Amino acid sequence: MEFWRVKEISKWFVKPKYSVSESKKPYHLGPLDLAMLSFHYIQNGLLFSKPSHLNGHEFSIDSFLESLKESLSHTLIHFYPLAGQLVIQVDEAKHECCVFVDCNKGPGAQFSHATALDITVADVLSPNNDIPLIVASFFYYNEPEVAVNYDGHFKPLLSVQVTELLDGVFIACSINHAIADGTAYWHFWNVWSEIHRAKDKGYLIPVSRLPIHNRWFPDGCVLPITLPFTRPEEFIRRFDTPQLREKVFHFSSDSINTIRAKANKESTGSSMMISTFQALSALVWRSIVRANCLPHDQILYNYMFASNRHRLNPPLPQNYFGTCIKGITTKTTAGELLKNNLGWAALLLHQSVVSLTDKAVREFVKEWLESPYCYHHRDLHDYNTVAMEHSPRFNMYGNEFGIGKPIAVRGGRGNKAVGVVNAYPGYQGTGSVDLEICLPPDSMRALQTDQEFMAAVSSPPKLIL
């Protein structure tokens, strides 16, 4: 890692501009939140060009940082749990513990300023779209190992690091994954951006989509939920990201529509039931399996992490703040996946997605409450798995902080493993998608020579820096 090239200049802690009455109560976590305690924080960042002038004055990083801290303090009024810390209460006699958020505990959200003034925007983007190692050092919680969500009882639940490059600014945000999923994570970003833009213009600070903090619990659930553990080693396992090659592949809207049409024609003949993302996921799954050179009898797993908000009955609001996701598992063998066509694989994924219903979610939660556990990376990720994470539907490029539109989205080391694929919207929008794929070097080289895969990959749009 090239952490030595990134120098921390200063660090502050930011609290909500003012407290709200709800923040004085324990913030209980639901089953889907607690299951994430052994995962890493969500880590994503936005890359911006550094302007020469801002608001009619020469650009000052110090002034920019002050404005970011000020707008963050206003944002935390609405996202007040992120300024607190986890509390672990243990009952040795019953051999159980409960975990919740004390919204007033701890110093607040962490905000830091770092510099990497020998690094340029072009270095981060890389001519071949490989993600350079130094990007990991733009995020907090990476040394000496990547933090897990359980660490939120002594680490901030939210950490922002602003890294000044020679000609750019990288704003990185790490949020505890037991508090927020991808939908909630990008909702936070969107509100922060909205408040920052309003403050820059001197307006009152409206928020178009307020987060909803009423946690979802199934009927009859007794609070607080207790876990049958008293020591962290009983349910927390640490996982450090292996040495991987991470690369961004771009797919234009035309290319994706072609993939979808092919998948639907091969699977159903005429109906367009298979979505663009299911078709793209099927293409990636088959290509990665070929690149990993797996034996034909190898059992494979595809995980697509999906929001349950609209699947529950009654549905939860899109603004529900919390972790409300479930992995959709599709299982087959390498031989079956590769001897059949793209449509067959896409239909298999489609059927798995359709099966995630209100009934399926409630049955999963009921079983979890009867025997609670945490997800562990080592159990989920290996050469025989592909995990489709994040979503091109999230509003990433709409996050502006007065210095123009972001020019790239990049992830940190959190939750990276063999076969993890993060899906982002393409820079130019219009239905394009960028996939950040994590593979061992040999597998990545094989993927780049895979004819079916590379035929679908598009040239990335040229950025005006």
URCOR-V411051 format. One record per pair of residues at least 24 apart in sequence whose ideal C-beta (glycine too) atoms are under 10 Angstrom apart, sorted by the first residue. I is the first residue (numbers start at 1). J is the second residue. Records with the same first field share a line. If there is no record, write none. Layout:
# URCOR-V411051
I = J ; J
This chain:
# URCOR-V411051
1 = 133 ; 134 ; 136 ; 137 ; 142 ; 143 ; 413
2 = 116 ; 119 ; 132 ; 133 ; 134 ; 135 ; 136 ; 137
3 = 133 ; 134 ; 136 ; 137 ; 142 ; 143
4 = 134 ; 137
5 = 115 ; 116 ; 117 ; 118 ; 119 ; 133 ; 134 ; 137
6 = 114 ; 115 ; 116 ; 117 ; 119 ; 134 ; 135 ; 136 ; 137 ; 138 ; 139 ; 161 ; 163 ; 164 ; 165 ; 170
7 = 113 ; 114 ; 115 ; 116 ; 117 ; 137 ; 163 ; 164
8 = 112 ; 113 ; 114 ; 115 ; 137 ; 140 ; 161 ; 163
9 = 61 ; 62 ; 65 ; 112 ; 113 ; 114 ; 115 ; 162 ; 163 ; 164
10 = 62 ; 65 ; 111 ; 112 ; 113 ; 114
11 = 110 ; 111 ; 112 ; 113 ; 114 ; 140 ; 159 ; 161
12 = 65 ; 69 ; 72 ; 107 ; 108 ; 109 ; 110 ; 111 ; 112 ; 113 ; 160
13 = 69 ; 83 ; 106 ; 107 ; 108 ; 109 ; 110 ; 111 ; 112 ; 156
14 = 68 ; 69 ; 70 ; 71 ; 72 ; 73 ; 75 ; 76 ; 82 ; 83 ; 107 ; 108 ; 109 ; 110 ; 111 ; 156 ; 158 ; 160
15 = 72 ; 73 ; 76 ; 77 ; 80 ; 83 ; 84 ; 104 ; 106 ; 107 ; 108 ; 109
16 = 72 ; 73 ; 74 ; 75 ; 76 ; 77 ; 78 ; 79 ; 80 ; 82 ; 83 ; 84 ; 103 ; 104 ; 108 ; 109
17 = 70 ; 71 ; 72 ; 73 ; 74 ; 75 ; 76 ; 77 ; 205
18 = 73 ; 74 ; 76 ; 77
19 = 76 ; 77 ; 80 ; 83 ; 103 ; 104
20 = 77 ; 78 ; 80 ; 103 ; 213
22 = 80 ; 81 ; 103 ; 213 ; 214
23 = 76 ; 77 ; 80 ; 81 ; 83 ; 84 ; 101 ; 102 ; 103 ; 104 ; 213
24 = 80 ; 102 ; 103 ; 104
25 = 100 ; 101 ; 102 ; 103 ; 104
26 = 84 ; 87 ; 89 ; 98 ; 100 ; 101 ; 102 ; 103 ; 223 ; 224
27 = 80 ; 81 ; 84 ; 86 ; 87 ; 100 ; 101 ; 102 ; 103 ; 179 ; 213 ; 215 ; 322
28 = 98 ; 99 ; 100 ; 101 ; 215 ; 217 ; 221 ; 223 ; 224 ; 225
29 = 81 ; 86 ; 98 ; 99 ; 100 ; 101 ; 178 ; 179 ; 215 ; 217 ; 223 ; 224 ; 225 ; 322 ; 323
30 = 178 ; 215 ; 216 ; 217 ; 218 ; 221 ; 223 ; 225 ; 322 ; 323 ; 324 ; 365
31 = 215 ; 216 ; 217 ; 218 ; 221 ; 225 ; 323 ; 364 ; 365 ; 366 ; 367 ; 368 ; 369 ; 372
32 = 178 ; 181 ; 215 ; 216 ; 308 ; 322 ; 323 ; 324 ; 325 ; 326 ; 361 ; 364 ; 365 ; 368
33 = 99 ; 100 ; 101 ; 149 ; 176 ; 177 ; 178 ; 179 ; 180 ; 181 ; 215 ; 216 ; 225 ; 322 ; 323 ; 324
34 = 98 ; 99 ; 100 ; 149 ; 178 ; 224 ; 225 ; 226 ; 227 ; 235 ; 323 ; 368 ; 369 ; 372 ; 373 ; 374
35 = 178 ; 323 ; 325 ; 326 ; 364 ; 365 ; 368 ; 372 ; 373 ; 374 ; 375
36 = 148 ; 149 ; 150 ; 176 ; 177 ; 178 ; 179 ; 180 ; 181 ; 323 ; 325 ; 374 ; 375
37 = 86 ; 88 ; 99 ; 148 ; 149 ; 150 ; 151 ; 152 ; 153 ; 176 ; 177 ; 178 ; 227 ; 229 ; 232 ; 235 ; 236 ; 373 ; 374 ; 375
38 = 148 ; 149 ; 150 ; 177 ; 178 ; 232 ; 235 ; 236 ; 237 ; 238 ; 239 ; 373 ; 374 ; 375 ; 376 ; 377 ; 378 ; 379
39 = 146 ; 148 ; 149 ; 150 ; 176 ; 177 ; 178 ; 239 ; 323 ; 374 ; 375 ; 376 ; 377 ; 380 ; 414 ; 415
40 = 141 ; 142 ; 145 ; 146 ; 147 ; 148 ; 149 ; 151 ; 174 ; 176 ; 177 ; 238 ; 239 ; 240 ; 241 ; 377 ; 412 ; 413 ; 414 ; 415 ; 416 ; 417
41 = 139 ; 140 ; 141 ; 142 ; 146 ; 147 ; 148 ; 149 ; 151 ; 152 ; 155 ; 156 ; 157 ; 158 ; 159 ; 173 ; 174 ; 175 ; 176 ; 177 ; 178 ; 179 ; 180 ; 185 ; 412 ; 413 ; 414 ; 415
42 = 149 ; 173 ; 174 ; 175 ; 176 ; 177 ; 179 ; 180 ; 181 ; 182 ; 184 ; 185 ; 186 ; 188 ; 323 ; 389 ; 390 ; 411 ; 412 ; 414 ; 415
43 = 136 ; 138 ; 139 ; 140 ; 141 ; 142 ; 146 ; 147 ; 159 ; 161 ; 172 ; 173 ; 174 ; 175 ; 177 ; 185 ; 410 ; 411 ; 412 ; 413 ; 414 ; 415 ; 416
44 = 139 ; 171 ; 172 ; 173 ; 174 ; 175 ; 182 ; 185 ; 186 ; 189 ; 390 ; 394 ; 396 ; 409 ; 410 ; 411 ; 412 ; 414 ; 422 ; 424 ; 436
45 = 124 ; 135 ; 138 ; 139 ; 160 ; 161 ; 162 ; 163 ; 170 ; 171 ; 172 ; 173 ; 174 ; 406 ; 408 ; 409 ; 410 ; 411 ; 412
46 = 169 ; 170 ; 171 ; 172 ; 173 ; 189 ; 193 ; 396 ; 397 ; 399 ; 400 ; 401 ; 405 ; 406 ; 407 ; 408 ; 409 ; 410
47 = 121 ; 124 ; 125 ; 135 ; 138 ; 163 ; 165 ; 168 ; 169 ; 170 ; 171 ; 172 ; 406 ; 407 ; 408 ; 409 ; 410 ; 463
48 = 121 ; 165 ; 168 ; 169 ; 170 ; 171 ; 399 ; 400 ; 401 ; 402 ; 403 ; 404 ; 405 ; 406 ; 407 ; 408
49 = 121 ; 165 ; 167 ; 168 ; 169 ; 403 ; 404 ; 405 ; 406 ; 407 ; 463 ; 464 ; 465
50 = 121 ; 164 ; 165 ; 166 ; 167 ; 168 ; 169 ; 403 ; 404 ; 465
51 = 167 ; 169 ; 402 ; 403 ; 404
52 = 167
54 = 200 ; 402 ; 403 ; 404
55 = 200 ; 201 ; 402
59 = 169 ; 403
61 = 113 ; 115 ; 162 ; 164 ; 169
62 = 113
64 = 113 ; 162 ; 164 ; 169 ; 401 ; 402 ; 403
65 = 111 ; 112 ; 113 ; 162 ; 164 ; 169
67 = 196 ; 199 ; 200 ; 401 ; 402
68 = 111 ; 113 ; 160 ; 162 ; 169 ; 171 ; 192 ; 196 ; 401 ; 402
69 = 109 ; 111 ; 113 ; 160 ; 162
70 = 195 ; 196 ; 199
71 = 191 ; 192 ; 193 ; 194 ; 195 ; 196 ; 197 ; 198 ; 199 ; 200 ; 205 ; 401 ; 402
72 = 108 ; 109 ; 111 ; 158 ; 160 ; 192 ; 195 ; 196
73 = 108 ; 109 ; 111 ; 195
74 = 191 ; 192 ; 195 ; 196 ; 198 ; 199 ; 205 ; 207
75 = 109 ; 158 ; 188 ; 189 ; 191 ; 192 ; 193 ; 194 ; 195 ; 196 ; 205 ; 207
76 = 103 ; 108 ; 109 ; 158 ; 188 ; 192
77 = 195 ; 205 ; 207
78 = 187 ; 188 ; 191 ; 192 ; 195 ; 205 ; 207 ; 209 ; 210 ; 211 ; 213 ; 321
79 = 109 ; 157 ; 158 ; 175 ; 179 ; 180 ; 184 ; 187 ; 188 ; 191 ; 192 ; 210 ; 211 ; 213 ; 321
80 = 104 ; 211 ; 213
81 = 157 ; 158 ; 176 ; 179 ; 180 ; 211 ; 213 ; 321 ; 322
82 = 108 ; 109 ; 156 ; 157 ; 158 ; 159 ; 175 ; 176 ; 179 ; 180 ; 184 ; 188 ; 321
83 = 107 ; 108 ; 109 ; 156 ; 157 ; 158
84 = 108 ; 109 ; 152 ; 156 ; 157 ; 158 ; 179
85 = 151 ; 152 ; 153 ; 154 ; 155 ; 156 ; 157 ; 176
86 = 149 ; 150 ; 151 ; 152 ; 153 ; 154 ; 155 ; 157 ; 176 ; 178 ; 179
87 = 152 ; 153
88 = 150 ; 152 ; 153 ; 154 ; 227 ; 229 ; 230 ; 232
89 = 224 ; 226
90 = 227 ; 229 ; 230 ; 231
91 = 226 ; 230
92 = 230 ; 231
93 = 230
94 = 226 ; 228 ; 230
95 = 226 ; 227 ; 228 ; 229 ; 230 ; 231 ; 234
96 = 225 ; 226 ; 227 ; 228 ; 229 ; 230 ; 372
97 = 224 ; 226 ; 227 ; 228 ; 229 ; 230 ; 231 ; 232 ; 234 ; 235
98 = 223 ; 224 ; 225 ; 226 ; 227
99 = 149 ; 150 ; 152 ; 153 ; 178 ; 224 ; 225 ; 226 ; 227 ; 229
100 = 223 ; 224 ; 225
101 = 152 ; 153 ; 157 ; 176 ; 178 ; 179
102 = 153
103 = 157 ; 213
105 = 153
106 = 152 ; 153 ; 154 ; 155 ; 156 ; 157
107 = 156
108 = 156 ; 157 ; 158
109 = 156 ; 157 ; 158 ; 159 ; 160 ; 173 ; 175
110 = 140 ; 141 ; 155 ; 156 ; 157 ; 158 ; 159 ; 160 ; 161 ; 174
111 = 140 ; 156 ; 158 ; 159 ; 160 ; 161 ; 162
112 = 140 ; 159 ; 160 ; 161 ; 162 ; 163 ; 172
113 = 160 ; 161 ; 162 ; 163 ; 164
114 = 138 ; 140 ; 161 ; 162 ; 163 ; 164 ; 170 ; 172
115 = 162 ; 163 ; 164 ; 165 ; 166
116 = 163 ; 164 ; 165 ; 166 ; 168 ; 170
117 = 163 ; 164 ; 165 ; 166 ; 167
118 = 165 ; 166
119 = 163 ; 164 ; 165 ; 166 ; 167 ; 168 ; 170
120 = 165 ; 166 ; 167 ; 168 ; 465
121 = 165 ; 166 ; 167 ; 168 ; 169 ; 170 ; 407 ; 408 ; 463 ; 465
122 = 165 ; 166 ; 167 ; 168 ; 463 ; 465
123 = 165 ; 166 ; 167 ; 168
124 = 163 ; 165 ; 168 ; 170 ; 407 ; 408 ; 410
125 = 168 ; 248 ; 407 ; 408 ; 410 ; 460 ; 463 ; 465
126 = 247 ; 248
128 = 247 ; 248 ; 448
129 = 246 ; 247 ; 248 ; 249 ; 250 ; 408 ; 434 ; 436 ; 457 ; 460
130 = 245 ; 246 ; 247 ; 248 ; 444
131 = 244 ; 245 ; 246 ; 247 ; 248 ; 408 ; 410 ; 411 ; 416 ; 436 ; 437 ; 438
132 = 246 ; 410
133 = 243 ; 246 ; 413
134 = 163
135 = 163 ; 170 ; 172 ; 246 ; 408 ; 410 ; 411 ; 412 ; 413
136 = 172 ; 241 ; 246 ; 410 ; 411 ; 412 ; 413 ; 414 ; 416
137 = 161 ; 163 ; 172 ; 412 ; 413
138 = 162 ; 163 ; 165 ; 170 ; 171 ; 172 ; 410 ; 412
139 = 163 ; 170 ; 172 ; 173 ; 174 ; 410 ; 411 ; 412 ; 413 ; 414
140 = 172 ; 173 ; 174 ; 412
141 = 174 ; 176 ; 412 ; 413 ; 414
142 = 174 ; 240 ; 241 ; 412 ; 413 ; 414
143 = 413
144 = 240
145 = 238 ; 239 ; 240 ; 241 ; 413
146 = 174 ; 238 ; 239 ; 240 ; 241 ; 377 ; 412 ; 413 ; 414 ; 415 ; 416
147 = 174 ; 176 ; 238 ; 413 ; 414
148 = 176 ; 177 ; 178 ; 232 ; 236 ; 237 ; 238 ; 239 ; 374 ; 376 ; 377 ; 414
149 = 175 ; 176 ; 177 ; 178 ; 179 ; 236 ; 323 ; 374 ; 414
150 = 176 ; 178 ; 232 ; 235 ; 236 ; 237 ; 238 ; 374
151 = 176 ; 232 ; 236 ; 238
152 = 176 ; 177 ; 178 ; 179
153 = 232
158 = 188
160 = 192
161 = 412
162 = 401
167 = 465
168 = 403 ; 407 ; 408 ; 465
169 = 401 ; 403 ; 404 ; 406
170 = 406 ; 408 ; 410
171 = 399 ; 401 ; 403 ; 406
172 = 410 ; 411 ; 412
173 = 399 ; 412
174 = 412 ; 414
175 = 414
176 = 323
177 = 323 ; 325 ; 375 ; 414 ; 415
178 = 322 ; 323 ; 374
179 = 321 ; 322 ; 323
180 = 211 ; 321 ; 322 ; 323 ; 324
181 = 305 ; 307 ; 308 ; 309 ; 320 ; 321 ; 322 ; 323 ; 324 ; 325
182 = 305 ; 307 ; 323 ; 325 ; 389 ; 390 ; 391 ; 393 ; 394 ; 422 ; 423
183 = 307 ; 309 ; 318 ; 319 ; 320 ; 321 ; 322 ; 323 ; 324 ; 325 ; 391 ; 393 ; 394
184 = 211 ; 212 ; 307 ; 309 ; 319 ; 320 ; 321 ; 322 ; 323 ; 324 ; 325
185 = 321 ; 323 ; 390 ; 394
186 = 390 ; 391 ; 393 ; 394 ; 395 ; 396 ; 398 ; 399
187 = 211 ; 212 ; 318 ; 319 ; 320 ; 321 ; 394 ; 395
188 = 321
189 = 394 ; 395 ; 396 ; 398 ; 399
190 = 394 ; 395 ; 396 ; 398 ; 399
191 = 319 ; 399
192 = 399 ; 401
193 = 395 ; 398 ; 399 ; 400 ; 401 ; 402 ; 406
194 = 398 ; 399 ; 400
196 = 399 ; 400 ; 401 ; 402
197 = 399 ; 400 ; 401 ; 402
199 = 402
200 = 400 ; 401 ; 402
201 = 402
208 = 319
209 = 317 ; 318 ; 319
210 = 317 ; 319 ; 321
211 = 317 ; 319 ; 320 ; 321 ; 322
212 = 316 ; 317 ; 318 ; 319 ; 320 ; 321 ; 322
213 = 319 ; 320 ; 321 ; 322
214 = 316 ; 317 ; 320 ; 321 ; 322
215 = 320 ; 321 ; 322 ; 323 ; 324
216 = 308 ; 309 ; 312 ; 316 ; 320 ; 322 ; 324 ; 361 ; 365
217 = 365 ; 369
218 = 312 ; 361 ; 362 ; 365 ; 366 ; 368 ; 369
219 = 362
220 = 366 ; 369
221 = 365 ; 366 ; 369
222 = 369
225 = 368 ; 369 ; 372
226 = 369 ; 372
227 = 372 ; 373 ; 374
228 = 371 ; 372 ; 373
229 = 372 ; 373 ; 374
234 = 374
235 = 372 ; 373 ; 374 ; 376
236 = 374 ; 376
237 = 374 ; 375 ; 376 ; 377 ; 378 ; 379
238 = 376 ; 377 ; 378
239 = 376 ; 377 ; 378 ; 379 ; 380 ; 381 ; 415 ; 416 ; 417
240 = 377 ; 413 ; 416
241 = 377 ; 412 ; 413 ; 414 ; 415 ; 416 ; 417 ; 418 ; 420 ; 438
242 = 381 ; 416 ; 417 ; 418 ; 438 ; 440
243 = 440 ; 441
244 = 413 ; 416 ; 417 ; 418 ; 419 ; 420 ; 437 ; 438 ; 439 ; 440 ; 441 ; 443 ; 444
245 = 437 ; 438 ; 439 ; 440 ; 441 ; 442 ; 443 ; 444 ; 445 ; 447 ; 448
246 = 410 ; 411 ; 413 ; 416 ; 420 ; 422 ; 436 ; 437 ; 438 ; 439 ; 444
247 = 435 ; 436 ; 437 ; 438 ; 439 ; 444 ; 447 ; 448
248 = 408 ; 409 ; 410 ; 411 ; 422 ; 424 ; 434 ; 435 ; 436 ; 437 ; 460
249 = 284 ; 287 ; 421 ; 433 ; 434 ; 435 ; 436 ; 437 ; 447 ; 448 ; 453 ; 454 ; 456 ; 457 ; 458 ; 460
250 = 424 ; 426 ; 427 ; 428 ; 432 ; 433 ; 434 ; 435 ; 457 ; 458 ; 459 ; 460 ; 461
251 = 276 ; 280 ; 283 ; 284 ; 392 ; 423 ; 426 ; 431 ; 432 ; 433 ; 434 ; 435 ; 456 ; 457 ; 458 ; 460
252 = 426 ; 428 ; 430 ; 431 ; 432 ; 433 ; 456 ; 457 ; 458 ; 459 ; 460 ; 461
253 = 426 ; 428 ; 429 ; 430 ; 431 ; 432 ; 433 ; 458
254 = 430 ; 431 ; 432 ; 458
255 = 280 ; 283 ; 431 ; 432 ; 433 ; 455 ; 456 ; 457 ; 458
256 = 280 ; 283 ; 392 ; 426 ; 431 ; 432 ; 433 ; 456 ; 458
257 = 431
258 = 455 ; 456
259 = 283 ; 342 ; 346 ; 452 ; 455 ; 456
260 = 346
262 = 341 ; 342 ; 343 ; 346 ; 456
263 = 341 ; 342 ; 343 ; 344 ; 345 ; 346 ; 347 ; 349 ; 350
264 = 342 ; 343 ; 346 ; 347 ; 350
265 = 341 ; 342 ; 343
266 = 340 ; 341 ; 342 ; 343 ; 344 ; 345 ; 346 ; 347
267 = 340 ; 341 ; 342 ; 343 ; 344 ; 345 ; 346 ; 347 ; 348 ; 350
268 = 343 ; 346 ; 347 ; 350
269 = 343
273 = 346 ; 347 ; 350 ; 351 ; 354
274 = 342 ; 343 ; 346 ; 347 ; 349 ; 350 ; 353
275 = 346 ; 349 ; 350 ; 353
276 = 392 ; 431 ; 433
277 = 304 ; 349 ; 353 ; 388 ; 391 ; 392 ; 393 ; 423 ; 433
278 = 304 ; 345 ; 346 ; 347 ; 348 ; 349 ; 350 ; 351 ; 352 ; 353 ; 388
279 = 342 ; 343 ; 345 ; 346 ; 347 ; 349 ; 350 ; 456
280 = 346 ; 388 ; 392 ; 421 ; 423 ; 433 ; 435 ; 456
281 = 330 ; 345 ; 346 ; 349 ; 350 ; 353 ; 386 ; 388 ; 421 ; 423 ; 435
282 = 330 ; 337 ; 341 ; 342 ; 343 ; 344 ; 345 ; 346 ; 347 ; 348 ; 349 ; 350
283 = 342 ; 345 ; 346 ; 435 ; 450 ; 452 ; 453 ; 455 ; 456 ; 457
284 = 345 ; 386 ; 388 ; 419 ; 421 ; 423 ; 435 ; 437 ; 447 ; 453 ; 456
285 = 330 ; 332 ; 337 ; 342 ; 345 ; 346 ; 348 ; 349 ; 385 ; 386 ; 388 ; 419 ; 421
286 = 334 ; 337 ; 338 ; 340 ; 341 ; 342 ; 344 ; 345 ; 346 ; 386 ; 450 ; 452 ; 453
287 = 386 ; 437 ; 446 ; 447 ; 450 ; 451 ; 452 ; 453 ; 454 ; 456 ; 457
288 = 383 ; 385 ; 386 ; 418 ; 419 ; 421 ; 437 ; 439 ; 443 ; 444 ; 446 ; 447 ; 450 ; 453
289 = 332 ; 333 ; 334 ; 337 ; 338 ; 345 ; 383 ; 384 ; 386 ; 419 ; 443
290 = 334 ; 337 ; 338 ; 443 ; 446 ; 447 ; 449 ; 450 ; 451 ; 452 ; 453
291 = 383 ; 419 ; 437 ; 439 ; 440 ; 442 ; 443 ; 444 ; 445 ; 446 ; 447 ; 448 ; 449 ; 450 ; 453
292 = 334 ; 382 ; 383 ; 384 ; 385 ; 386 ; 418 ; 419 ; 439 ; 440 ; 442 ; 443 ; 446 ; 447
293 = 334 ; 383 ; 442 ; 443 ; 446
294 = 333 ; 334 ; 335 ; 337 ; 338 ; 383 ; 384
295 = 333 ; 334 ; 335 ; 384
296 = 333 ; 334 ; 335 ; 336 ; 337 ; 338 ; 339
297 = 333 ; 334 ; 335 ; 336
298 = 332 ; 333 ; 334 ; 335 ; 337 ; 383 ; 384
299 = 331 ; 332 ; 333 ; 334 ; 384 ; 385
300 = 330 ; 331 ; 332 ; 333 ; 334 ; 335 ; 336 ; 337 ; 338 ; 383 ; 384 ; 385 ; 386 ; 419
301 = 327 ; 329 ; 330 ; 331 ; 332 ; 380 ; 381 ; 382 ; 384 ; 385 ; 386 ; 387 ; 419
302 = 327 ; 328 ; 329 ; 330 ; 331 ; 332 ; 337 ; 345 ; 348 ; 349 ; 352 ; 385 ; 386 ; 387 ; 388 ; 419
303 = 327 ; 328 ; 329 ; 330 ; 352 ; 380 ; 381 ; 385 ; 386 ; 387 ; 388 ; 389 ; 419 ; 420 ; 421
304 = 328 ; 329 ; 330 ; 349 ; 352 ; 353 ; 356 ; 386 ; 387 ; 388 ; 389 ; 391 ; 421 ; 423
305 = 387 ; 388 ; 389 ; 390 ; 391
306 = 352 ; 353 ; 356 ; 388 ; 391
307 = 356 ; 391 ; 393
308 = 356 ; 357 ; 358 ; 360 ; 361 ; 362 ; 364 ; 365
310 = 358
311 = 353 ; 356 ; 357 ; 358 ; 359 ; 360 ; 361
312 = 357 ; 358 ; 361 ; 362
313 = 357 ; 358 ; 359 ; 361 ; 362
314 = 358
315 = 358
324 = 361
325 = 389
326 = 356 ; 360 ; 361 ; 364 ; 365
327 = 356 ; 364 ; 375 ; 380 ; 387 ; 388 ; 389
328 = 352 ; 353 ; 354 ; 355 ; 356 ; 360 ; 388
329 = 355 ; 356 ; 380 ; 385
330 = 355 ; 386
333 = 384
334 = 384
342 = 452 ; 456
349 = 388
377 = 415 ; 416 ; 417 ; 420
378 = 417
380 = 417 ; 419 ; 420
381 = 415 ; 416 ; 417 ; 418 ; 419 ; 420 ; 438
382 = 417 ; 418 ; 419
383 = 418 ; 419 ; 439 ; 440 ; 443
384 = 418 ; 419
385 = 417 ; 418 ; 419 ; 420
386 = 418 ; 419 ; 420 ; 421 ; 437 ; 439
387 = 415 ; 417 ; 418 ; 419 ; 420 ; 421 ; 422 ; 438
388 = 419 ; 420 ; 421 ; 422 ; 423 ; 435
389 = 415 ; 416 ; 420 ; 421 ; 422 ; 423 ; 436
390 = 415 ; 420 ; 421 ; 422 ; 423 ; 424 ; 425 ; 435 ; 436
391 = 422 ; 423 ; 424 ; 425 ; 433
392 = 423 ; 424 ; 425 ; 426 ; 429 ; 431 ; 432 ; 433 ; 434 ; 435
393 = 423 ; 425
394 = 423 ; 424 ; 425
395 = 425
396 = 424 ; 425 ; 427 ; 434
397 = 424 ; 425 ; 426 ; 427 ; 428 ; 429
398 = 425 ; 429
404 = 464 ; 465
407 = 463 ; 464 ; 465
408 = 434 ; 460 ; 463
409 = 434 ; 436
410 = 436
411 = 436 ; 438
418 = 443
419 = 443
426 = 458 ; 460 ; 461
427 = 460 ; 461 ; 462 ; 463
428 = 460 ; 461 ; 462 ; 463
432 = 458 ; 460 ; 461
433 = 458
434 = 460
